[in-house]
Amino acid sequence: MEKPYVVGIDIGGTNTVFGVVDARGTILYTSSIKTGKYTDINDYVAALGDGLKNVIDQAGGPEKIKGIGIGAPNGNFFNGCIEFAPNLPWKGKIPLAEMISDYLGGLPVALTNDANAAAIGEMTYGAARGMKDFIVITLGTGVGSGIVIGGNLVYGHDGFAGELGHVIMRRNNGRPCGCGRQGCLEAYASATGVARTAREYLDIRKDDSLLRELDPSEITSKDVFDAAMKGDKLALEIFEFTGNMLGEAFADFVAFSSPEAIILFGGLTKAGDLLMNPIKRSMDKNMLKVFEGKTKLLFSQLKESDAAVLGASALGWEVKE
């Protein structure tokens, strides 16, 4: 009998969320554990494994599961390892796919990085259905990307290709990035980057702003969004700056892979047109003539709370049994 379900696991720095998913992309049974609570990887695997057994039992047992997909920071599709992830409690290389498979009695498990999982989710259930060439950009704490060319995710020879968040946008006096380099797109265009821009603007500018009522060290991208929605001029300029930077980068990405669409995903996309309009203007202004008007700019169609689990689960349909 055909196995009707897969399991998706999304590992974040704070929470690990997992669920059983059917072929239409409906999450049937879901649960979560706190990632940071388990400093020993074996304790984590036991807690996650027990949680997985619980949702799998609700779905009718392991014989109903085709496979399990995991999306994780620094996840390497080729070897099923999480490698040197800065925001997770375990150091070095963790053979997580194998550990989970062993704990669950040999169910097939595949693992990839979180942005690649988002791209697979868009292709399987979301805005990229039917597309063979597209890029998903995740705008969250960092800037991630999943690149699909000819219907295949780009992994490179080592499993880590496609780190578009670490394309250097400003070579001279660029902002320090968490990766150790300077001037990366992520340092400007992530949710964290928007908050950094706000602090810089408040420091060097004198104009009035609702943001001046807040403690600068506590400002978040949501505060900037709230102020912009009230028409705050400085907050609107911060989104203009962020959108300009993304549009410049996207024009370069189009020159590289000529995607049918660039799909934006993640917390920062809640800003909607505040972000989309400056991105479009900047992208058009910087686009090579041969590519003008050829690439659509879309927001993800997956509900954010479900998307990471759905993306990871899509890997489960592909696993070799």
SEVEX-548322 format. One record per residue (C-alpha): residue in three letters; residue number from 1; z, y, x. Coordinates in Angstrom, 2 decimals, padded with zeros to 5 digits. Each point is the difference from the previous one (the first is absolute). Example, Ala and Ser with C-alpha at 12.3 -4.5 7.8 and 13.67 -1.06 7.14 Angstrom:
BEGIN
code	pos	c3	c2	c1
ALA	1	007.80	-004.50	012.30 $
SER	2	-000.66	003.44	001.37 $
***
This chain:
BEGIN
code	pos	c3	c2	c1
MET	1	000.00	000.00	000.00 $
GLU	2	-000.82	003.54	001.15 $
LYS	3	003.10	001.83	001.26 $
PRO	4	000.25	003.10	-002.21 $
TYR	5	002.35	002.24	002.00 $
VAL	6	000.60	001.62	003.38 $
VAL	7	003.07	001.72	001.45 $
GLY	8	-000.02	003.46	001.57 $
ILE	9	002.71	001.27	002.37 $
ASP	10	000.22	003.64	001.09 $
ILE	11	002.34	000.59	002.93 $
GLY	12	001.18	003.59	000.36 $
GLY	13	002.63	001.50	002.26 $
THR	14	002.42	000.28	-002.93 $
ASN	15	-000.98	-002.65	-002.56 $
THR	16	-002.00	-003.21	-000.08 $
VAL	17	-001.62	-000.41	-003.42 $
PHE	18	-001.73	-003.22	-001.10 $
GLY	19	-001.58	-001.42	-003.12 $
VAL	20	-002.17	-002.70	-001.57 $
VAL	21	-003.45	001.30	-000.96 $
ASP	22	-002.80	-001.45	-002.15 $
ALA	23	-003.77	000.28	000.58 $
ARG	24	-000.25	003.16	-002.11 $
GLY	25	002.52	001.84	002.14 $
THR	26	002.95	-000.22	-002.38 $
ILE	27	003.38	-000.31	001.70 $
LEU	28	001.87	-002.61	-002.01 $
TYR	29	003.33	-000.48	001.80 $
THR	30	001.40	002.35	002.59 $
SER	31	003.11	000.60	002.10 $
SER	32	001.10	001.74	003.20 $
ILE	33	002.49	-000.09	002.86 $
LYS	34	001.20	002.71	002.40 $
THR	35	-001.94	-000.33	003.27 $
GLY	36	002.45	001.93	002.17 $
LYS	37	002.98	-002.11	-001.05 $
TYR	38	-001.15	-002.94	002.17 $
THR	39	000.08	000.74	003.72 $
ASP	40	-000.51	-003.70	000.80 $
ILE	41	-003.51	-001.16	-000.93 $
ASN	42	001.27	-003.47	-001.01 $
ASP	43	002.39	001.54	-002.54 $
TYR	44	-002.87	002.09	-001.32 $
VAL	45	-002.33	-003.00	-000.35 $
ALA	46	002.74	-001.94	-001.84 $
ALA	47	000.66	002.88	-002.44 $
LEU	48	-003.72	000.61	-000.58 $
GLY	49	-000.73	-003.74	-000.23 $
ASP	50	002.69	-000.49	-002.65 $
GLY	51	-001.31	002.99	-001.98 $
LEU	52	-003.53	-001.41	000.21 $
LYS	53	001.12	-003.43	-001.17 $
ASN	54	001.59	001.66	-003.01 $
VAL	55	-003.18	001.88	-001.14 $
ILE	56	-002.20	-003.02	000.83 $
ASP	57	002.23	-002.22	-002.18 $
GLN	58	-000.34	002.52	-002.84 $
ALA	59	-003.78	-000.33	000.33 $
GLY	60	000.15	-003.79	-000.31 $
GLY	61	000.63	-001.10	003.58 $
PRO	62	-001.89	-000.18	003.34 $
GLU	63	-002.84	-002.11	-001.46 $
LYS	64	-001.12	003.11	-001.95 $
ILE	65	-000.26	002.19	003.13 $
LYS	66	-003.31	000.24	001.90 $
GLY	67	001.48	001.96	002.89 $
ILE	68	002.28	002.80	001.15 $
GLY	69	-001.07	003.33	001.50 $
ILE	70	002.23	002.35	001.97 $
GLY	71	-000.64	003.69	000.74 $
ALA	72	002.20	001.30	002.83 $
PRO	73	000.08	002.83	002.54 $
ASN	74	-001.70	-001.15	003.23 $
GLY	75	-000.99	-003.26	-001.68 $
ASN	76	-002.66	-001.95	001.94 $
PHE	77	-002.35	-001.99	-002.23 $
PHE	78	-001.18	-002.23	002.85 $
ASN	79	003.35	-001.45	001.03 $
GLY	80	002.20	000.67	-003.07 $
CYS	81	002.46	001.99	002.12 $
ILE	82	001.67	003.37	-000.46 $
GLU	83	-000.33	001.59	003.44 $
PHE	84	002.33	002.73	001.27 $
ALA	85	000.43	001.78	-003.35 $
PRO	86	001.98	003.21	000.68 $
ASN	87	001.50	000.29	-003.50 $
LEU	88	001.18	-003.59	-000.47 $
PRO	89	003.33	-001.43	001.22 $
TRP	90	-001.53	-002.83	002.12 $
LYS	91	-001.48	000.62	003.41 $
GLY	92	-002.94	-001.60	001.78 $
LYS	93	-002.39	-002.50	-001.59 $
ILE	94	001.20	-001.75	-003.17 $
PRO	95	-002.09	-003.01	-001.20 $
LEU	96	000.85	000.83	-003.61 $
ALA	97	-002.87	-001.77	-001.81 $
GLU	98	000.93	-003.29	001.65 $
MET	99	003.74	000.49	-000.62 $
ILE	100	-000.52	000.69	-003.73 $
SER	101	-002.42	-002.91	-000.35 $
ASP	102	002.49	-002.37	001.65 $
TYR	103	002.84	001.25	-002.22 $
LEU	104	-002.11	-000.64	-003.12 $
GLY	105	-001.04	-003.51	000.94 $
GLY	106	-003.45	000.81	001.38 $
LEU	107	-001.50	002.38	-002.59 $
PRO	108	-002.89	001.83	001.74 $
VAL	109	000.92	003.54	001.09 $
ALA	110	-002.23	002.79	001.36 $
LEU	111	001.22	003.34	001.36 $
THR	112	-001.68	003.33	000.73 $
ASN	113	001.07	003.59	000.48 $
ASP	114	001.02	002.03	-003.05 $
ALA	115	-003.04	002.32	-000.05 $
ASN	116	-002.39	-002.96	000.30 $
ALA	117	001.86	-001.62	-002.90 $
ALA	118	-000.57	003.19	-002.04 $
ALA	119	-003.75	-000.20	000.78 $
ILE	120	-000.18	-003.66	-001.07 $
GLY	121	001.89	000.92	-003.19 $
GLU	122	-002.50	002.78	-000.84 $
MET	123	-002.90	-002.40	000.62 $
THR	124	001.50	-002.80	-002.10 $
TYR	125	001.63	001.90	-002.87 $
GLY	126	-000.58	003.76	000.40 $
ALA	127	-002.33	002.94	000.72 $
ALA	128	-002.12	-001.92	002.54 $
ARG	129	-000.99	-002.92	-002.24 $
GLY	130	-003.65	-000.77	000.74 $
MET	131	-000.06	002.16	003.17 $
LYS	132	-000.90	-001.45	003.39 $
ASP	133	000.62	003.09	002.16 $
PHE	134	003.04	002.21	-000.50 $
ILE	135	003.13	001.33	001.67 $
VAL	136	003.48	000.10	-001.50 $
ILE	137	002.27	002.70	001.43 $
THR	138	003.70	-000.38	-000.74 $
LEU	139	001.89	003.30	-000.04 $
GLY	140	003.70	-000.81	000.14 $
THR	141	002.64	000.36	002.71 $
GLY	142	-002.92	-000.56	002.37 $
VAL	143	-003.79	-000.07	-000.37 $
GLY	144	-001.43	-003.52	-000.13 $
SER	145	-003.53	-001.25	-000.55 $
GLY	146	-001.85	-003.12	-001.03 $
ILE	147	-003.72	-000.02	000.83 $
VAL	148	-002.42	-002.32	-001.79 $
ILE	149	-003.55	-000.37	001.37 $
GLY	150	-002.52	-002.38	-001.58 $
GLY	151	002.74	-001.43	-002.23 $
ASN	152	002.28	-000.91	002.94 $
LEU	153	003.14	001.68	001.24 $
VAL	154	-000.34	001.34	003.51 $
TYR	155	002.63	-001.70	002.18 $
GLY	156	-001.51	000.41	003.47 $
HIS	157	000.47	-002.68	002.66 $
ASP	158	003.81	000.26	-000.04 $
GLY	159	000.76	000.45	-003.72 $
PHE	160	001.01	003.67	000.28 $
ALA	161	-003.27	001.93	-000.48 $
GLY	162	-000.21	002.99	-002.31 $
GLU	163	002.94	002.23	000.87 $
LEU	164	-001.65	003.14	-001.35 $
GLY	165	003.38	001.71	-000.40 $
HIS	166	000.10	000.17	003.79 $
VAL	167	-003.31	001.74	000.51 $
ILE	168	000.89	003.13	001.99 $
MET	169	-000.74	003.14	-002.01 $
ARG	170	001.45	002.62	002.34 $
ARG	171	-000.39	-000.58	003.73 $
ASN	172	001.76	003.15	001.18 $
ASN	173	003.66	000.43	-000.91 $
GLY	174	-000.25	-002.67	-002.69 $
ARG	175	003.15	-001.05	-001.84 $
PRO	176	001.87	-002.94	001.50 $
CYS	177	-000.67	-003.14	-002.07 $
GLY	178	002.35	-002.96	-000.51 $
CYS	179	-002.50	-002.16	001.93 $
GLY	180	000.77	001.92	003.20 $
ARG	181	-003.23	001.99	000.14 $
GLN	182	-000.70	003.58	-001.08 $
GLY	183	-002.18	001.53	-002.70 $
CYS	184	-000.58	-003.14	-002.14 $
LEU	185	-001.19	000.38	-003.60 $
GLU	186	003.24	-001.70	-001.10 $
ALA	187	002.08	002.83	001.50 $
TYR	188	-001.70	002.45	-002.39 $
ALA	189	-001.22	-001.79	-003.10 $
SER	190	002.79	-002.46	-000.87 $
ALA	191	002.80	000.91	-002.41 $
THR	192	002.12	000.55	003.11 $
GLY	193	-002.76	002.20	001.45 $
VAL	194	-000.07	002.20	-003.12 $
ALA	195	003.76	000.60	000.38 $
ARG	196	-000.54	000.85	003.69 $
THR	197	-002.72	002.49	-000.93 $
ALA	198	002.39	001.61	-002.50 $
ARG	199	002.67	000.41	002.68 $
GLU	200	-002.53	001.49	002.45 $
TYR	201	-001.33	002.47	-002.60 $
LEU	202	003.50	001.09	-001.03 $
ASP	203	000.83	000.56	003.65 $
ILE	204	-003.04	002.04	001.02 $
ARG	205	-000.74	001.81	-003.27 $
LYS	206	001.93	002.72	-001.76 $
ASP	207	-001.40	-000.21	-003.57 $
ASP	208	002.18	-000.90	-002.95 $
SER	209	000.05	-003.60	-001.18 $
LEU	210	002.06	-002.20	-002.29 $
LEU	211	000.31	-002.32	003.03 $
ARG	212	002.24	002.57	001.71 $
GLU	213	002.74	-000.91	-002.49 $
LEU	214	000.21	-003.50	001.54 $
ASP	215	001.58	-001.25	003.21 $
PRO	216	-003.07	-000.26	002.31 $
SER	217	001.19	-003.29	001.52 $
GLU	218	000.19	-001.56	-003.49 $
ILE	219	-003.43	001.08	-001.30 $
THR	220	-002.22	-002.85	-001.27 $
SER	221	-003.67	-000.13	-001.02 $
LYS	222	001.21	-000.16	-003.62 $
ASP	223	001.76	003.35	000.42 $
VAL	224	-003.28	001.48	001.26 $
PHE	225	-001.84	-001.53	-002.98 $
ASP	226	002.57	001.35	-002.50 $
ALA	227	-000.28	003.50	001.49 $
ALA	228	-003.83	-000.17	-000.01 $
MET	229	000.00	-001.02	-003.67 $
LYS	230	001.96	003.20	-000.71 $
GLY	231	-002.74	001.98	001.75 $
ASP	232	001.90	000.58	003.25 $
LYS	233	-002.55	001.51	002.40 $
LEU	234	001.46	-001.49	003.18 $
ALA	235	000.25	-003.50	-001.51 $
LEU	236	-003.63	000.23	-001.18 $
GLU	237	-001.03	000.96	003.54 $
ILE	238	001.84	-003.04	001.38 $
PHE	239	-002.10	-002.28	-002.23 $
GLU	240	-003.13	001.94	000.99 $
PHE	241	000.83	-000.60	003.70 $
THR	242	000.71	-003.72	-000.61 $
GLY	243	-003.18	-000.48	-002.06 $
ASN	244	-002.07	001.80	002.66 $
MET	245	001.30	-002.35	002.66 $
LEU	246	-000.73	-003.09	-002.12 $
GLY	247	-003.49	001.26	-000.90 $
GLU	248	-000.85	000.56	003.68 $
ALA	249	001.16	-003.53	000.81 $
PHE	250	-001.85	-001.55	-002.96 $
ALA	251	-003.29	001.63	001.05 $
ASP	252	000.42	-001.76	003.36 $
PHE	253	000.90	-003.32	-001.68 $
VAL	254	-003.17	000.21	-002.11 $
ALA	255	-002.06	000.51	003.16 $
PHE	256	001.53	-003.20	001.35 $
SER	257	-000.43	-002.46	-002.90 $
SER	258	-001.91	001.79	-002.81 $
PRO	259	002.32	-001.26	-002.75 $
GLU	260	-000.93	000.07	-003.68 $
ALA	261	003.46	001.42	-000.67 $
ILE	262	003.19	001.17	001.64 $
ILE	263	002.90	-001.03	-002.24 $
LEU	264	003.33	001.80	000.29 $
PHE	265	003.18	-001.88	-000.64 $
GLY	266	003.74	000.68	000.36 $
GLY	267	002.71	002.48	-000.92 $
LEU	268	-001.81	003.15	001.12 $
THR	269	-002.87	-000.63	-002.45 $
LYS	270	002.35	001.11	-002.82 $
ALA	271	-000.99	003.53	001.10 $
GLY	272	-003.38	-000.64	-001.70 $
ASP	273	-002.41	002.95	000.14 $
LEU	274	002.35	002.00	002.23 $
LEU	275	-001.03	-002.44	002.72 $
MET	276	-003.37	-001.25	-001.27 $
ASN	277	-001.69	003.43	-000.29 $
PRO	278	000.63	001.15	003.59 $
ILE	279	-000.92	-003.48	001.29 $
LYS	280	-003.37	000.16	-001.81 $
ARG	281	-000.74	003.52	001.25 $
SER	282	000.90	-000.85	003.58 $
MET	283	-001.84	-003.34	-000.09 $
ASP	284	-003.19	001.67	-001.29 $
LYS	285	000.25	002.78	002.58 $
ASN	286	000.36	-002.45	002.91 $
MET	287	-002.40	-002.73	-001.16 $
LEU	288	-003.03	-001.02	002.06 $
LYS	289	-003.09	000.93	-002.02 $
VAL	290	-001.33	-003.55	-000.40 $
PHE	291	003.24	-001.03	-001.76 $
GLU	292	000.35	002.99	-002.34 $
GLY	293	001.01	-000.94	-003.54 $
LYS	294	-000.12	-003.75	000.63 $
THR	295	003.70	-000.94	000.17 $
LYS	296	002.24	000.12	-003.07 $
LEU	297	003.59	001.15	000.34 $
LEU	298	002.26	-001.94	-002.39 $
PHE	299	003.66	-000.50	-000.75 $
SER	300	001.25	-003.59	-000.14 $
GLN	301	-000.10	-001.64	-003.44 $
LEU	302	003.00	-002.20	000.73 $
LYS	303	003.42	001.00	-001.30 $
GLU	304	001.91	001.01	003.11 $
SER	305	003.04	-002.11	-000.75 $
ASP	306	-002.22	-003.10	-000.35 $
ALA	307	-002.74	000.76	002.48 $
ALA	308	001.60	-001.27	003.18 $
VAL	309	000.96	-003.33	-001.60 $
LEU	310	-003.47	-000.31	-001.59 $
GLY	311	-001.70	000.77	003.31 $
ALA	312	002.03	-002.59	001.84 $
SER	313	-000.51	-002.55	-002.79 $
ALA	314	-003.80	000.36	000.28 $
LEU	315	000.30	-001.63	003.44 $
GLY	316	001.47	-003.04	-001.76 $
TRP	317	-003.35	-000.80	-001.65 $
GLU	318	-001.64	-000.16	003.44 $
VAL	319	002.43	-002.25	001.87 $
LYS	320	-001.14	-003.34	001.33 $
GLU	321	001.98	-002.80	-001.60 $
***
